[in-house]
């Protein structure tokens, strides 16, 4: 049985999107994507790629959440999820509603970001715009919040 801590997605990769809305998943990512996984809307116009065992935890938490405005918003955002697998050529077919959410068009470049237990897929233009938020002050504040400020000191 796969434990949810067994997933280890890291790295940043760029791949083209074909005319059918498919993107080849990098070897380092596809090695971690075993069997079925879930695609859903993520924050900042990204698509989340979540292994099925991790998704089951997310779904359980959503069901247990007190249905308030924020929990309801999150349920509706994640509710457009689809369960899928890579095809034999290691391509991921991104459904139209998720491509539209992420503003990913055929013939564009998608950026795939490993995030530990999940991945994110961004349009290259959205990723570049978001990436501009990575200022020294923001990164150091985020590191401090995560208890990693010693790691980033030179």
C-alpha positions as CSV (number, residue, x, y, z in Angstrom):
1,X,0.0,0.0,0.0
2,X,1.3,3.4,-0.9
3,X,1.7,5.9,1.9
4,X,1.0,9.5,1.1
5,X,4.5,10.5,2.4
6,X,6.0,8.2,-0.3
7,X,5.6,10.9,-3.0
8,X,8.5,13.1,-3.7
9,X,7.9,15.6,-6.5
10,X,10.6,18.2,-7.0
11,X,12.0,20.2,-9.9
12,X,10.9,22.6,-12.6
13,X,10.4,21.5,-16.1
14,X,9.1,23.0,-19.4
15,X,7.2,21.0,-22.0
16,X,5.1,22.0,-25.0
17,X,1.4,21.4,-25.1
18,X,0.2,19.6,-28.3
19,X,-2.9,20.4,-30.3
20,X,-5.0,18.0,-28.2
21,X,-4.0,19.7,-24.9
22,X,-1.5,17.0,-23.9
23,X,1.8,17.6,-22.2
24,X,4.6,15.0,-21.8
25,X,5.4,14.6,-18.1
26,X,9.1,14.7,-17.3
27,X,10.7,11.4,-16.4
28,X,11.4,12.6,-12.8
29,X,7.7,13.4,-12.3
30,X,6.2,10.4,-14.0
31,X,8.4,8.0,-11.9
32,X,6.4,9.3,-8.9
33,X,3.0,9.3,-10.7
34,X,2.0,5.7,-10.2
35,X,-1.4,4.7,-11.4
36,X,-4.3,7.1,-11.0
37,X,-4.0,10.7,-9.9
38,X,-6.3,13.7,-9.8
39,X,-6.1,17.0,-11.7
40,X,-7.9,20.0,-10.3
41,X,-7.9,23.8,-10.1
42,X,-5.2,25.2,-7.9
43,X,-4.5,28.7,-6.6
44,X,-3.1,31.4,-8.9
45,X,-4.4,29.7,-12.0
46,X,-2.3,26.6,-11.6
47,X,-3.5,23.0,-12.1
48,X,-2.8,20.7,-9.2
49,X,-1.6,17.1,-10.0
50,X,-2.3,15.0,-6.9
51,X,-1.6,11.3,-6.5
52,X,-4.8,9.4,-5.7
53,X,-3.8,8.4,-2.1
54,X,-3.0,12.1,-1.3
55,X,-6.3,13.2,-2.9
56,X,-8.2,10.8,-0.7
57,X,-6.8,12.7,2.3
58,X,-7.8,16.0,0.8
59,X,-11.3,14.8,0.1
60,X,-11.6,13.4,3.6
61,X,-10.5,16.8,5.1
62,X,-13.0,18.6,2.8
63,X,-15.8,16.4,4.0
64,X,-14.9,16.9,7.6
65,X,-14.6,20.7,7.3
66,X,-17.3,22.8,8.8
67,X,-19.1,24.1,5.8
68,X,-18.4,27.8,6.1
69,X,-17.8,30.3,3.3
70,X,-14.1,29.4,2.9
71,X,-14.6,25.6,3.0
72,X,-17.4,25.9,0.5
73,X,-15.3,28.0,-1.8
74,X,-12.5,25.4,-1.6
75,X,-14.9,22.6,-2.2
76,X,-16.3,24.3,-5.3
77,X,-12.8,25.1,-6.7
78,X,-11.6,21.6,-6.2
79,X,-14.9,20.0,-7.2
80,X,-14.0,20.2,-10.9
81,X,-11.4,17.5,-10.4
82,X,-10.8,14.6,-12.8
83,X,-9.2,11.3,-12.2
84,X,-6.7,10.3,-14.9
85,X,-3.6,8.4,-15.8
86,X,-0.7,9.1,-18.1
87,X,-1.0,7.5,-21.6
88,X,1.6,5.0,-22.8
89,X,3.7,7.9,-24.2
90,X,3.8,9.5,-20.7
91,X,1.5,12.3,-21.9
92,X,-1.1,13.9,-19.7
93,X,-4.3,15.0,-21.4
94,X,-5.4,18.1,-19.6
95,X,-9.2,18.6,-19.8
96,X,-10.5,21.8,-21.5
97,X,-12.0,23.3,-18.3
98,X,-8.6,23.0,-16.5
99,X,-6.6,24.3,-19.5
100,X,-9.0,27.3,-19.6
101,X,-8.5,27.8,-15.8
102,X,-4.7,27.8,-16.2
103,X,-4.8,29.7,-19.4
104,X,-2.9,27.0,-21.2
105,X,-3.4,26.8,-25.0
106,X,-2.1,24.3,-27.5
107,X,1.3,25.2,-28.9
108,X,2.2,26.9,-25.7
109,X,4.8,25.9,-23.1
110,X,3.6,24.5,-19.8
111,X,5.8,24.7,-16.7
112,X,5.6,21.7,-14.3
113,X,6.7,22.4,-10.7
114,X,7.3,19.6,-8.2
115,X,5.9,20.4,-4.7
116,X,6.6,17.4,-2.6
117,X,3.3,15.5,-2.4
118,X,1.9,17.2,-5.5
119,X,2.8,19.0,-8.7
120,X,1.6,22.2,-10.3
121,X,1.2,22.9,-14.0
122,X,1.3,26.5,-15.1
123,X,1.2,28.3,-18.4
124,X,4.6,29.7,-18.9
125,X,3.3,33.3,-19.0
126,X,1.4,32.9,-15.7
127,X,4.5,31.2,-14.1
128,X,6.8,34.0,-15.2
129,X,4.3,36.6,-13.8
130,X,4.1,34.7,-10.5
131,X,7.8,34.2,-10.4
132,X,8.3,38.0,-10.2
133,X,6.9,37.8,-6.7
134,X,10.0,35.9,-5.6
135,X,11.8,38.9,-4.1
136,X,14.5,38.4,-1.5
137,X,12.1,39.9,1.2
138,X,9.3,37.5,0.3
139,X,11.6,34.5,0.1
140,X,13.2,35.3,3.5
141,X,9.8,35.9,5.1
142,X,8.5,32.6,3.7
143,X,11.6,30.8,5.0
144,X,11.2,32.4,8.4
145,X,7.5,31.3,8.5
146,X,8.5,27.8,7.6
147,X,11.4,27.7,10.2
148,X,14.0,27.5,7.4
149,X,15.6,31.0,7.8
150,X,18.9,29.4,9.0
151,X,19.1,27.4,5.8
152,X,19.0,30.5,3.6
153,X,21.5,32.5,5.6
154,X,24.9,32.8,3.8
